[in-house]
Amino acid sequence: MTAEDEKIIKAFEPKTWNEIKTNDSWAIFKVMSEFVNGYETLSRIGPCVTIFGSARTKEDHIMYKHAEEIAFQLTQRGYGIITGGGPGIMEAGNRGAKRGGGTSVGLNIELPFEQTSNPYVDHDKNLQFDYFFVRKVMFVKYSQGFIVMPGGFGTLDELFEALTLIQTEKIGRFPIVLFGKAYWGGLVDWLKNTVIKERNINPEDLNLFHLVDEPKDAIKVIDDFYSKYLLRPNF
């Protein structure tokens, strides 16, 4: 029997009402503590842009270099950078922020593999989370924009979470940039040719994000959005 089999069997073992109540009560306190710590720390960081992407991207990959350059250029415009705090694209984002002398935030998540804190996160802005949903609230609440580099399930989860919240008007609109036309083009085509065709989203929902191929174009999307509303990174 594998460890995963044992975990599934254990989850279905009958529990007493007292065990359920005790476990749930402690979980509530743990969730509350993560929210409080996140709010207290991130409320002081100023305007930031979040960079998402794969933890598996190596330092010599072109997307790593693009993510670092985007982060650097954003710091020169007054923004800080938030990432998931781990390796790969996240490391590139924090590295660019550090090179630019800007705020460098890492929202780490406890995982059994891949996730380790990168060395470019500001020491006092390196947060640890057990719960994905708490972490996602922090990304959305304290970001003035999302730059979404190529990534896997986690990146897709964060992308569609933001799109859903904006589409349903649960949060105000902010710029979302998909970086890498070759990588994201197939997804965008599927949205156009299948999801819209089935009337599961509206054609105008595609205006909630921008697809770009160059760091300067990613920066321009952020600049254009806030200049439209006469806002700057010190708002």
BAGU-31178 format. One record per residue: residue number from 1; residue in three letters; x, y, z of N, C-alpha, C in turn. Coordinates in Angstrom, 1 decimal, decimal comma. Example, Ala and Ser with C-alpha at 12.3 -4.5 7.8 and 13.67 -1.06 7.14 Angstrom:
// BAGU-31178
(1; "ALA"; (13,2; -5,7; 7,8); (12,3; -4,5; 7,8); (13,2; -3,3; 7,8))
(2; "SER"; (12,8; -2,2; 7,1); (13,7; -1,1; 7,1); (12,9; 0,0; 7,9))
// end
This chain:
// BAGU-31178
(1; "MET"; (0,9; -1,2; 0,0); (0,0; 0,0; 0,0); (0,9; 1,2; 0,0))
(2; "THR"; (0,6; 2,2; -0,9); (1,4; 3,4; -1,0); (1,0; 4,4; 0,1))
(3; "ALA"; (1,8; 5,4; 0,3); (1,5; 6,5; 1,3); (0,2; 7,2; 0,9))
(4; "GLU"; (0,0; 7,3; -0,4); (-1,3; 8,0; -0,9); (-2,5; 7,2; -0,6))
(5; "ASP"; (-2,4; 5,8; -0,7); (-3,5; 4,9; -0,4); (-3,8; 5,0; 1,1))
(6; "GLU"; (-2,8; 5,1; 1,9); (-3,0; 5,2; 3,4); (-3,7; 6,5; 3,7))
(7; "LYS"; (-3,3; 7,5; 3,0); (-3,8; 8,9; 3,3); (-5,3; 8,9; 2,9))
(8; "ILE"; (-5,7; 8,3; 1,8); (-7,1; 8,2; 1,4); (-7,9; 7,4; 2,4))
(9; "ILE"; (-7,4; 6,2; 2,8); (-8,1; 5,4; 3,7); (-8,3; 6,1; 5,1))
(10; "LYS"; (-7,3; 6,8; 5,5); (-7,3; 7,5; 6,8); (-8,4; 8,6; 6,8))
(11; "ALA"; (-8,5; 9,3; 5,6); (-9,5; 10,3; 5,5); (-10,9; 9,8; 5,6))
(12; "PHE"; (-11,2; 8,6; 5,3); (-12,5; 8,0; 5,4); (-12,8; 7,2; 6,7))
(13; "GLU"; (-11,8; 7,2; 7,6); (-12,0; 6,6; 8,9); (-13,1; 7,4; 9,7))
(14; "PRO"; (-14,0; 6,6; 10,3); (-15,0; 7,3; 11,1); (-14,4; 8,1; 12,2))
(15; "LYS"; (-15,0; 9,3; 12,5); (-14,5; 10,2; 13,5); (-15,7; 10,5; 14,4))
(16; "THR"; (-15,4; 10,8; 15,7); (-16,4; 11,2; 16,6); (-16,7; 12,7; 16,4))
(17; "TRP"; (-17,9; 13,1; 16,9); (-18,3; 14,5; 16,8); (-17,2; 15,4; 17,5))
(18; "ASN"; (-16,7; 14,9; 18,6); (-15,7; 15,7; 19,3); (-14,4; 15,9; 18,6))
(19; "GLU"; (-14,0; 14,8; 17,9); (-12,8; 14,9; 17,0); (-13,0; 15,9; 15,9))
(20; "ILE"; (-14,1; 15,8; 15,2); (-14,4; 16,7; 14,1); (-14,4; 18,2; 14,6))
(21; "LYS"; (-15,2; 18,4; 15,7); (-15,3; 19,8; 16,2); (-13,9; 20,3; 16,6))
(22; "THR"; (-13,1; 19,5; 17,3); (-11,8; 20,0; 17,7); (-10,9; 20,3; 16,5))
(23; "ASN"; (-10,8; 19,4; 15,6); (-10,0; 19,6; 14,4); (-10,4; 20,9; 13,6))
(24; "ASP"; (-11,8; 21,1; 13,4); (-12,3; 22,2; 12,7); (-12,0; 23,5; 13,5))
(25; "SER"; (-12,1; 23,5; 14,8); (-11,9; 24,7; 15,6); (-10,4; 25,1; 15,5))
(26; "TRP"; (-9,5; 24,2; 15,5); (-8,1; 24,6; 15,4); (-7,8; 25,1; 14,0))
(27; "ALA"; (-8,4; 24,5; 13,0); (-8,2; 24,9; 11,6); (-8,6; 26,4; 11,4))
(28; "ILE"; (-9,7; 26,7; 12,1); (-10,2; 28,1; 12,0); (-9,2; 29,1; 12,5))
(29; "PHE"; (-8,6; 28,8; 13,7); (-7,6; 29,6; 14,3); (-6,4; 29,7; 13,4))
(30; "LYS"; (-6,0; 28,6; 12,7); (-4,8; 28,6; 11,8); (-5,1; 29,5; 10,6))
(31; "VAL"; (-6,3; 29,4; 10,0); (-6,7; 30,2; 8,9); (-6,7; 31,7; 9,3))
(32; "MET"; (-7,2; 32,0; 10,5); (-7,3; 33,4; 11,0); (-5,9; 34,0; 11,1))
(33; "SER"; (-5,0; 33,1; 11,7); (-3,6; 33,6; 11,9); (-2,9; 34,0; 10,6))
(34; "GLU"; (-3,2; 33,2; 9,6); (-2,5; 33,4; 8,3); (-3,1; 34,7; 7,7))
(35; "PHE"; (-4,4; 34,9; 7,8); (-5,0; 36,2; 7,3); (-4,4; 37,4; 8,0))
(36; "VAL"; (-4,4; 37,3; 9,3); (-3,9; 38,4; 10,2); (-2,4; 38,8; 9,8))
(37; "ASN"; (-1,6; 37,8; 9,8); (-0,2; 38,0; 9,5); (0,0; 38,6; 8,1))
(38; "GLY"; (-0,8; 38,0; 7,1); (-0,7; 38,6; 5,8); (-1,2; 40,0; 5,7))
(39; "TYR"; (-2,3; 40,3; 6,3); (-2,8; 41,7; 6,2); (-1,8; 42,7; 6,9))
(40; "GLU"; (-1,3; 42,3; 8,0); (-0,4; 43,2; 8,8); (0,9; 43,5; 8,0))
(41; "THR"; (1,4; 42,5; 7,4); (2,7; 42,6; 6,6); (2,5; 43,3; 5,3))
(42; "LEU"; (1,5; 42,9; 4,5); (1,3; 43,4; 3,2); (0,6; 44,8; 3,1))
(43; "SER"; (0,0; 45,2; 4,1); (-0,7; 46,5; 4,1); (0,4; 47,6; 4,1))
(44; "ARG"; (1,6; 47,3; 4,3); (2,7; 48,3; 4,4); (3,6; 48,3; 3,2))
(45; "ILE"; (3,4; 47,5; 2,2); (4,3; 47,3; 1,1); (4,2; 48,3; 0,0))
(46; "GLY"; (3,1; 49,0; -0,1); (2,9; 49,9; -1,3); (2,5; 49,2; -2,5))
(47; "PRO"; (2,3; 49,9; -3,6); (1,8; 49,3; -4,8); (2,7; 48,3; -5,4))
(48; "CYS"; (2,2; 47,1; -5,8); (3,0; 46,1; -6,3); (2,3; 45,4; -7,5))
(49; "VAL"; (3,1; 44,7; -8,3); (2,7; 43,9; -9,4); (3,1; 42,5; -9,1))
(50; "THR"; (2,2; 41,5; -9,3); (2,5; 40,1; -9,0); (3,0; 39,4; -10,3))
(51; "ILE"; (4,1; 38,7; -10,2); (4,5; 37,9; -11,4); (4,4; 36,4; -11,0))
(52; "PHE"; (3,6; 35,7; -11,9); (3,3; 34,3; -11,7); (4,1; 33,5; -12,8))
(53; "GLY"; (4,3; 32,2; -12,5); (5,0; 31,4; -13,5); (5,5; 30,1; -12,8))
(54; "SER"; (6,0; 29,3; -13,7); (6,5; 27,9; -13,2); (7,7; 28,0; -12,3))
(55; "ALA"; (7,6; 27,1; -11,2); (8,7; 26,9; -10,3); (9,8; 26,1; -11,0))
(56; "ARG"; (9,5; 25,5; -12,1); (10,5; 24,6; -12,8); (11,3; 25,3; -13,8))
(57; "THR"; (11,1; 26,5; -14,1); (11,9; 27,3; -15,1); (13,3; 27,5; -14,7))
(58; "LYS"; (14,3; 27,1; -15,5); (15,7; 27,2; -15,1); (16,2; 28,6; -15,4))
(59; "GLU"; (17,3; 28,9; -14,7); (17,9; 30,3; -14,8); (18,3; 30,7; -16,2))
(60; "ASP"; (18,7; 29,7; -17,0); (19,2; 30,0; -18,4); (18,0; 30,0; -19,4))
(61; "HIS"; (16,8; 29,8; -19,0); (15,6; 29,9; -19,9); (15,3; 31,3; -20,2))
(62; "ILE"; (14,8; 31,5; -21,4); (14,5; 32,9; -21,9); (13,4; 33,5; -21,1))
(63; "MET"; (12,4; 32,7; -20,6); (11,3; 33,2; -19,8); (11,8; 33,7; -18,4))
(64; "TYR"; (12,8; 33,0; -17,9); (13,4; 33,5; -16,6); (14,0; 34,8; -16,8))
(65; "LYS"; (14,7; 35,0; -17,9); (15,4; 36,3; -18,2); (14,3; 37,4; -18,4))
(66; "HIS"; (13,2; 37,0; -19,2); (12,2; 38,0; -19,4); (11,5; 38,4; -18,1))
(67; "ALA"; (11,2; 37,5; -17,2); (10,6; 37,7; -15,9); (11,4; 38,7; -15,1))
(68; "GLU"; (12,7; 38,4; -15,1); (13,7; 39,2; -14,3); (13,7; 40,7; -14,8))
(69; "GLU"; (13,7; 40,8; -16,2); (13,7; 42,1; -16,8); (12,4; 42,9; -16,5))
(70; "ILE"; (11,3; 42,2; -16,6); (10,0; 42,8; -16,4); (10,0; 43,4; -14,9))
(71; "ALA"; (10,4; 42,5; -14,0); (10,4; 42,9; -12,6); (11,3; 44,2; -12,4))
(72; "PHE"; (12,5; 44,1; -13,0); (13,4; 45,2; -12,9); (12,8; 46,5; -13,4))
(73; "GLN"; (12,2; 46,4; -14,6); (11,6; 47,6; -15,2); (10,4; 48,2; -14,4))
(74; "LEU"; (9,7; 47,3; -13,8); (8,5; 47,7; -13,0); (9,0; 48,5; -11,7))
(75; "THR"; (10,1; 48,0; -11,1); (10,7; 48,7; -10,0); (11,1; 50,1; -10,3))
(76; "GLN"; (11,6; 50,3; -11,6); (12,0; 51,6; -12,0); (10,9; 52,6; -12,2))
(77; "ARG"; (9,7; 52,0; -12,2); (8,5; 52,8; -12,3); (7,7; 53,0; -11,0))
(78; "GLY"; (8,4; 52,5; -9,9); (7,8; 52,7; -8,6); (7,0; 51,5; -8,0))
(79; "TYR"; (6,9; 50,4; -8,8); (6,2; 49,3; -8,3); (7,1; 48,3; -7,5))
(80; "GLY"; (6,6; 47,7; -6,5); (7,3; 46,5; -5,9); (6,8; 45,3; -6,7))
(81; "ILE"; (7,4; 44,1; -6,3); (7,1; 42,9; -7,0); (6,7; 41,8; -5,9))
(82; "ILE"; (5,6; 41,2; -6,2); (5,1; 40,0; -5,4); (5,3; 38,8; -6,3))
(83; "THR"; (5,8; 37,7; -5,7); (5,7; 36,4; -6,3); (5,3; 35,3; -5,3))
(84; "GLY"; (5,3; 34,1; -5,7); (5,0; 33,0; -4,8); (6,2; 32,7; -4,0))
(85; "GLY"; (7,3; 33,4; -4,2); (8,5; 33,2; -3,3); (9,4; 32,0; -3,5))
(86; "GLY"; (9,0; 31,2; -4,5); (9,8; 30,0; -4,7); (10,8; 30,1; -5,8))
(87; "PRO"; (11,2; 29,0; -6,4); (12,2; 29,0; -7,5); (11,6; 29,3; -8,9))
(88; "GLY"; (12,4; 29,2; -9,9); (11,9; 29,4; -11,3); (11,5; 30,8; -11,6))
(89; "ILE"; (10,4; 31,0; -12,2); (9,9; 32,3; -12,6); (9,7; 33,2; -11,3))
(90; "MET"; (9,3; 32,6; -10,2); (9,2; 33,4; -9,0); (10,5; 34,0; -8,6))
(91; "GLU"; (11,5; 33,2; -8,6); (12,9; 33,6; -8,3); (13,3; 34,8; -9,2))
(92; "ALA"; (13,0; 34,6; -10,5); (13,4; 35,6; -11,5); (12,7; 37,0; -11,1))
(93; "GLY"; (11,4; 36,9; -10,8); (10,7; 38,1; -10,4); (11,3; 38,8; -9,2))
(94; "ASN"; (11,6; 38,1; -8,2); (12,2; 38,6; -7,0); (13,6; 39,1; -7,2))
(95; "ARG"; (14,3; 38,4; -8,1); (15,7; 38,8; -8,5); (15,7; 40,1; -9,2))
(96; "GLY"; (14,8; 40,3; -10,1); (14,7; 41,6; -10,8); (14,3; 42,7; -9,9))
(97; "ALA"; (13,4; 42,4; -8,9); (13,0; 43,5; -8,0); (14,2; 43,9; -7,1))
(98; "LYS"; (15,0; 42,9; -6,7); (16,2; 43,2; -5,9); (17,2; 44,0; -6,7))
(99; "ARG"; (17,4; 43,6; -7,9); (18,3; 44,3; -8,8); (17,9; 45,8; -9,0))
(100; "GLY"; (16,6; 46,0; -9,0); (16,1; 47,4; -9,2); (15,9; 48,2; -7,9))
(101; "GLY"; (16,3; 47,6; -6,8); (16,2; 48,3; -5,5); (14,7; 48,4; -5,1))
(102; "GLY"; (13,8; 47,6; -5,6); (12,4; 47,7; -5,2); (12,0; 46,7; -4,2))
(103; "THR"; (10,8; 46,9; -3,7); (10,2; 45,9; -2,7); (10,1; 44,6; -3,4))
(104; "SER"; (10,5; 43,5; -2,6); (10,5; 42,2; -3,2); (9,8; 41,3; -2,2))
(105; "VAL"; (8,6; 40,8; -2,5); (7,7; 40,1; -1,6); (7,6; 38,6; -2,0))
(106; "GLY"; (7,6; 37,7; -1,1); (7,4; 36,3; -1,4); (6,3; 35,7; -0,6))
(107; "LEU"; (5,3; 35,1; -1,2); (4,2; 34,5; -0,5); (4,4; 33,0; -0,7))
(108; "ASN"; (5,1; 32,4; 0,2); (5,5; 31,0; 0,1); (4,3; 30,1; 0,5))
(109; "ILE"; (4,3; 28,9; -0,1); (3,3; 27,9; 0,3); (4,0; 26,6; 0,7))
(110; "GLU"; (3,5; 25,9; 1,7); (4,1; 24,7; 2,2); (3,7; 23,6; 1,2))
(111; "LEU"; (4,7; 23,0; 0,5); (4,4; 21,9; -0,4); (5,3; 20,7; -0,2))
(112; "PRO"; (4,9; 19,5; -0,6); (5,8; 18,4; -0,4); (7,0; 18,3; -1,4))
(113; "PHE"; (6,9; 19,2; -2,5); (8,0; 19,2; -3,5); (8,0; 20,6; -4,1))
(114; "GLU"; (9,1; 20,9; -4,8); (9,3; 22,1; -5,6); (9,5; 23,4; -4,8))
(115; "GLN"; (8,6; 23,7; -3,9); (8,6; 25,0; -3,3); (9,6; 25,2; -2,2))
(116; "THR"; (10,6; 26,0; -2,4); (11,6; 26,4; -1,4); (11,7; 28,0; -1,6))
(117; "SER"; (12,0; 28,7; -0,6); (12,1; 30,1; -0,7); (13,4; 30,5; -1,4))
(118; "ASN"; (13,2; 31,5; -2,3); (14,4; 32,0; -3,1); (15,1; 33,1; -2,3))
(119; "PRO"; (16,4; 33,3; -2,6); (17,2; 34,2; -1,7); (17,0; 35,7; -2,1))
(120; "TYR"; (16,1; 36,1; -3,0); (15,9; 37,4; -3,4); (14,7; 38,1; -2,8))
(121; "VAL"; (14,0; 37,4; -1,9); (12,9; 38,0; -1,2); (13,4; 38,8; 0,0))
(122; "ASP"; (12,8; 40,0; 0,2); (13,1; 40,8; 1,4); (12,8; 40,0; 2,6))
(123; "HIS"; (13,8; 40,1; 3,5); (13,7; 39,3; 4,7); (12,4; 39,5; 5,5))
(124; "ASP"; (11,9; 40,7; 5,6); (10,7; 41,1; 6,4); (9,4; 40,9; 5,6))
(125; "LYS"; (9,6; 40,5; 4,3); (8,4; 40,3; 3,5); (8,3; 38,9; 2,9))
(126; "ASN"; (8,8; 37,9; 3,7); (8,8; 36,5; 3,3); (7,8; 35,8; 4,1))
(127; "LEU"; (6,6; 35,6; 3,6); (5,5; 35,0; 4,3); (5,3; 33,5; 4,0))
(128; "GLN"; (4,9; 32,8; 4,9); (4,6; 31,3; 4,7); (3,2; 31,0; 4,9))
(129; "PHE"; (2,6; 30,2; 4,0); (1,2; 29,8; 4,1); (1,0; 28,3; 4,0))
(130; "ASP"; (0,0; 27,8; 4,7); (-0,4; 26,4; 4,6); (-1,6; 26,3; 3,6))
(131; "TYR"; (-2,3; 27,4; 3,5); (-3,6; 27,3; 2,8); (-3,5; 28,1; 1,5))
(132; "PHE"; (-3,7; 27,4; 0,3); (-3,7; 28,1; -1,0); (-4,7; 29,2; -1,0))
(133; "PHE"; (-5,9; 29,0; -0,5); (-6,9; 30,0; -0,6); (-6,6; 31,3; 0,1))
(134; "VAL"; (-5,9; 31,2; 1,2); (-5,5; 32,4; 2,0); (-4,4; 33,2; 1,1))
(135; "ARG"; (-3,5; 32,4; 0,6); (-2,5; 33,0; -0,2); (-3,0; 33,7; -1,4))
(136; "LYS"; (-4,0; 33,1; -2,1); (-4,6; 33,7; -3,3); (-5,3; 35,0; -2,9))
(137; "VAL"; (-5,9; 35,1; -1,8); (-6,5; 36,4; -1,3); (-5,5; 37,5; -1,2))
(138; "MET"; (-4,3; 37,1; -0,7); (-3,2; 38,1; -0,6); (-2,7; 38,6; -2,0))
(139; "PHE"; (-2,6; 37,7; -2,9); (-2,2; 38,0; -4,3); (-3,1; 39,1; -4,9))
(140; "VAL"; (-4,4; 38,8; -4,7); (-5,4; 39,6; -5,4); (-5,6; 41,0; -4,6))
(141; "LYS"; (-5,6; 40,9; -3,3); (-5,8; 42,1; -2,5); (-4,7; 43,1; -2,6))
(142; "TYR"; (-3,5; 42,7; -2,7); (-2,3; 43,6; -2,6); (-1,6; 43,8; -4,0))
(143; "SER"; (-2,2; 43,4; -5,1); (-1,5; 43,6; -6,4); (-2,3; 44,6; -7,2))
(144; "GLN"; (-1,5; 45,4; -7,9); (-2,0; 46,4; -8,8); (-2,0; 45,8; -10,3))
(145; "GLY"; (-1,6; 44,6; -10,4); (-1,5; 44,0; -11,8); (-0,9; 42,6; -11,7))
(146; "PHE"; (-1,3; 41,8; -12,6); (-0,7; 40,4; -12,7); (0,1; 40,3; -14,0))
(147; "ILE"; (1,3; 39,8; -14,0); (2,0; 39,4; -15,1); (2,1; 37,8; -15,0))
(148; "VAL"; (1,5; 37,2; -16,0); (1,4; 35,7; -16,0); (2,3; 35,1; -17,0))
(149; "MET"; (3,4; 34,6; -16,5); (4,4; 33,9; -17,4); (4,0; 32,5; -17,6))
(150; "PRO"; (4,6; 31,7; -18,5); (4,3; 30,3; -18,6); (4,4; 29,5; -17,3))
(151; "GLY"; (3,4; 28,7; -17,1); (3,4; 27,9; -15,8); (2,4; 26,8; -15,9))
(152; "GLY"; (2,3; 26,1; -14,8); (1,4; 24,9; -14,8); (0,1; 25,1; -14,1))
(153; "PHE"; (-0,4; 24,1; -13,4); (-1,7; 24,1; -12,8); (-1,8; 25,3; -11,8))
(154; "GLY"; (-0,8; 25,6; -11,0); (-0,9; 26,7; -10,0); (-1,0; 28,0; -10,7))
(155; "THR"; (-0,3; 28,2; -11,8); (-0,4; 29,5; -12,5); (-1,7; 29,7; -13,2))
(156; "LEU"; (-2,3; 28,6; -13,7); (-3,6; 28,6; -14,3); (-4,7; 28,9; -13,3))
(157; "ASP"; (-4,5; 28,3; -12,1); (-5,4; 28,5; -11,0); (-5,5; 30,0; -10,6))
(158; "GLU"; (-4,3; 30,6; -10,5); (-4,2; 32,0; -10,1); (-4,8; 32,9; -11,2))
(159; "LEU"; (-4,5; 32,6; -12,4); (-5,0; 33,4; -13,5); (-6,5; 33,4; -13,6))
(160; "PHE"; (-7,1; 32,2; -13,5); (-8,6; 32,1; -13,7); (-9,3; 32,6; -12,4))
(161; "GLU"; (-8,7; 32,5; -11,3); (-9,2; 33,1; -10,1); (-9,4; 34,6; -10,2))
(162; "ALA"; (-8,4; 35,2; -10,7); (-8,5; 36,7; -10,9); (-9,5; 37,1; -12,0))
(163; "LEU"; (-9,5; 36,3; -13,1); (-10,4; 36,6; -14,2); (-11,9; 36,4; -13,7))
(164; "THR"; (-12,1; 35,4; -12,9); (-13,4; 35,2; -12,4); (-13,9; 36,3; -11,5))
(165; "LEU"; (-13,0; 36,7; -10,6); (-13,4; 37,8; -9,6); (-13,7; 39,1; -10,3))
(166; "ILE"; (-12,9; 39,4; -11,4); (-13,1; 40,6; -12,1); (-14,4; 40,5; -13,0))
(167; "GLN"; (-14,6; 39,3; -13,6); (-15,7; 39,1; -14,5); (-17,0; 39,2; -13,7))
(168; "THR"; (-17,0; 38,7; -12,5); (-18,2; 38,7; -11,6); (-18,3; 40,0; -10,7))
(169; "GLU"; (-17,4; 40,9; -10,9); (-17,4; 42,2; -10,2); (-17,3; 42,0; -8,7))
(170; "LYS"; (-16,6; 41,0; -8,3); (-16,3; 40,8; -6,9); (-15,1; 41,7; -6,5))
(171; "ILE"; (-14,3; 42,0; -7,4); (-13,2; 42,9; -7,2); (-13,1; 43,9; -8,3))
(172; "GLY"; (-12,4; 45,1; -8,1); (-12,3; 46,0; -9,2); (-11,3; 45,5; -10,3))
(173; "ARG"; (-11,4; 46,0; -11,5); (-10,6; 45,5; -12,6); (-9,2; 46,0; -12,4))
(174; "PHE"; (-8,2; 45,2; -12,7); (-6,8; 45,6; -12,8); (-6,2; 44,8; -14,0))
(175; "PRO"; (-5,0; 45,3; -14,5); (-4,4; 44,7; -15,7); (-3,9; 43,3; -15,5))
(176; "ILE"; (-4,2; 42,4; -16,4); (-3,7; 41,1; -16,4); (-3,0; 40,8; -17,7))
(177; "VAL"; (-1,7; 40,4; -17,7); (-0,9; 40,2; -18,9); (-0,5; 38,8; -19,0))
(178; "LEU"; (-0,8; 38,1; -20,1); (-0,3; 36,8; -20,4); (1,0; 37,0; -21,2))
(179; "PHE"; (2,1; 36,5; -20,7); (3,3; 36,7; -21,4); (3,7; 35,5; -22,2))
(180; "GLY"; (3,9; 35,6; -23,5); (4,3; 34,4; -24,3); (3,2; 34,0; -25,2))
(181; "LYS"; (3,2; 34,5; -26,4); (2,1; 34,2; -27,3); (2,1; 32,7; -27,8))
(182; "ALA"; (3,3; 32,2; -27,9); (3,4; 30,8; -28,3); (2,8; 29,8; -27,2))
(183; "TYR"; (3,1; 30,2; -26,0); (2,6; 29,4; -24,9); (1,1; 29,5; -24,6))
(184; "TRP"; (0,7; 30,8; -24,6); (-0,7; 31,0; -24,2); (-1,7; 31,1; -25,4))
(185; "GLY"; (-1,2; 31,1; -26,6); (-2,0; 31,2; -27,8); (-3,0; 30,1; -27,9))
(186; "GLY"; (-2,7; 28,9; -27,6); (-3,6; 27,8; -27,7); (-4,8; 27,9; -26,7))
(187; "LEU"; (-4,5; 28,4; -25,5); (-5,5; 28,6; -24,5); (-6,5; 29,7; -25,0))
(188; "VAL"; (-5,9; 30,8; -25,5); (-6,7; 31,9; -26,0); (-7,6; 31,5; -27,2))
(189; "ASP"; (-7,0; 30,7; -28,1); (-7,8; 30,1; -29,2); (-9,0; 29,3; -28,7))
(190; "TRP"; (-8,7; 28,5; -27,7); (-9,8; 27,6; -27,1); (-10,9; 28,4; -26,5))
(191; "LEU"; (-10,5; 29,5; -25,8); (-11,5; 30,4; -25,3); (-12,4; 31,0; -26,4))
(192; "LYS"; (-11,7; 31,4; -27,5); (-12,4; 32,1; -28,6); (-13,3; 31,1; -29,3))
(193; "ASN"; (-12,7; 29,9; -29,7); (-13,4; 29,0; -30,6); (-14,3; 28,0; -29,9))
(194; "THR"; (-14,1; 27,8; -28,6); (-14,9; 26,8; -28,0); (-15,8; 27,4; -26,9))
(195; "VAL"; (-15,1; 28,1; -25,9); (-15,9; 28,5; -24,7); (-16,9; 29,6; -25,1))
(196; "ILE"; (-16,4; 30,6; -26,0); (-17,4; 31,6; -26,4); (-18,4; 31,0; -27,3))
(197; "LYS"; (-18,0; 30,1; -28,2); (-19,0; 29,5; -29,1); (-20,1; 28,8; -28,4))
(198; "GLU"; (-19,7; 28,2; -27,2); (-20,7; 27,5; -26,4); (-21,5; 28,5; -25,5))
(199; "ARG"; (-21,2; 29,8; -25,6); (-21,8; 30,8; -24,8); (-21,6; 30,7; -23,3))
(200; "ASN"; (-20,4; 30,1; -22,9); (-20,1; 30,0; -21,5); (-19,4; 31,2; -21,0))
(201; "ILE"; (-18,8; 32,1; -21,9); (-18,3; 33,4; -21,5); (-18,8; 34,3; -22,7))
(202; "ASN"; (-18,7; 35,6; -22,4); (-19,0; 36,6; -23,5); (-17,8; 37,0; -24,2))
(203; "PRO"; (-17,9; 37,4; -25,5); (-16,7; 37,8; -26,3); (-15,9; 38,9; -25,6))
(204; "GLU"; (-16,6; 39,9; -24,9); (-15,9; 41,0; -24,2); (-15,1; 40,5; -23,0))
(205; "ASP"; (-15,3; 39,3; -22,5); (-14,5; 38,8; -21,4); (-13,1; 38,6; -21,8))
(206; "LEU"; (-12,8; 38,5; -23,1); (-11,4; 38,4; -23,6); (-10,7; 39,7; -23,4))
(207; "ASN"; (-11,4; 40,8; -23,2); (-10,7; 42,0; -23,0); (-10,2; 42,2; -21,6))
(208; "LEU"; (-10,4; 41,2; -20,7); (-10,0; 41,2; -19,3); (-8,5; 40,9; -19,2))
(209; "PHE"; (-7,8; 40,5; -20,3); (-6,4; 40,2; -20,3); (-5,8; 40,6; -21,6))
(210; "HIS"; (-4,4; 40,8; -21,6); (-3,6; 41,1; -22,7); (-2,6; 40,1; -23,0))
(211; "LEU"; (-2,4; 39,7; -24,3); (-1,4; 38,7; -24,7); (-0,2; 39,5; -25,3))
(212; "VAL"; (1,0; 39,3; -24,7); (2,2; 40,0; -25,3); (3,4; 39,1; -25,4))
(213; "ASP"; (4,4; 39,6; -26,1); (5,6; 38,8; -26,3); (6,9; 39,4; -25,9))
(214; "GLU"; (6,8; 40,7; -25,5); (8,0; 41,5; -25,2); (7,9; 42,1; -23,8))
(215; "PRO"; (8,9; 42,2; -23,0); (8,9; 42,8; -21,7); (8,3; 44,3; -21,8))
(216; "LYS"; (8,8; 45,0; -22,8); (8,3; 46,4; -22,9); (6,8; 46,5; -23,1))
(217; "ASP"; (6,2; 45,5; -23,8); (4,8; 45,5; -24,0); (4,0; 45,2; -22,7))
(218; "ALA"; (4,6; 44,3; -21,9); (4,0; 44,0; -20,6); (4,0; 45,2; -19,7))
(219; "ILE"; (5,1; 45,9; -19,7); (5,2; 47,1; -18,9); (4,2; 48,2; -19,4))
(220; "LYS"; (4,0; 48,3; -20,7); (3,1; 49,3; -21,3); (1,7; 49,0; -20,9))
(221; "VAL"; (1,3; 47,8; -20,8); (-0,1; 47,4; -20,4); (-0,3; 48,0; -19,0))
(222; "ILE"; (0,6; 47,8; -18,1); (0,5; 48,3; -16,7); (0,5; 49,9; -16,7))
(223; "ASP"; (1,4; 50,5; -17,4); (1,5; 51,9; -17,5); (0,2; 52,5; -18,1))
(224; "ASP"; (-0,2; 52,0; -19,2); (-1,4; 52,5; -19,9); (-2,7; 52,4; -19,0))
(225; "PHE"; (-2,8; 51,3; -18,3); (-4,0; 51,2; -17,5); (-4,1; 52,2; -16,4))
(226; "TYR"; (-3,0; 52,5; -15,7); (-3,1; 53,4; -14,6); (-3,0; 54,9; -15,1))
(227; "SER"; (-2,3; 55,1; -16,2); (-2,3; 56,5; -16,7); (-3,7; 56,9; -17,2))
(228; "LYS"; (-4,5; 55,9; -17,6); (-5,9; 56,2; -18,0); (-6,7; 56,8; -16,9))
(229; "TYR"; (-6,4; 56,4; -15,7); (-7,1; 56,8; -14,5); (-6,3; 57,9; -13,7))
(230; "LEU"; (-5,2; 58,4; -14,4); (-4,4; 59,4; -13,8); (-3,8; 59,0; -12,4))
(231; "LEU"; (-3,5; 57,7; -12,3); (-2,9; 57,2; -11,1); (-1,4; 56,8; -11,4))
(232; "ARG"; (-0,6; 56,9; -10,3); (0,8; 56,5; -10,4); (1,1; 55,5; -9,3))
(233; "PRO"; (2,3; 54,9; -9,3); (2,6; 53,9; -8,3); (2,5; 54,4; -6,9))
(234; "ASN"; (2,5; 55,7; -6,6); (2,4; 56,2; -5,3); (1,0; 56,5; -4,8))
(235; "PHE"; (0,0; 56,0; -5,5); (-1,4; 56,3; -5,2); (-1,8; 55,6; -3,9))
// end
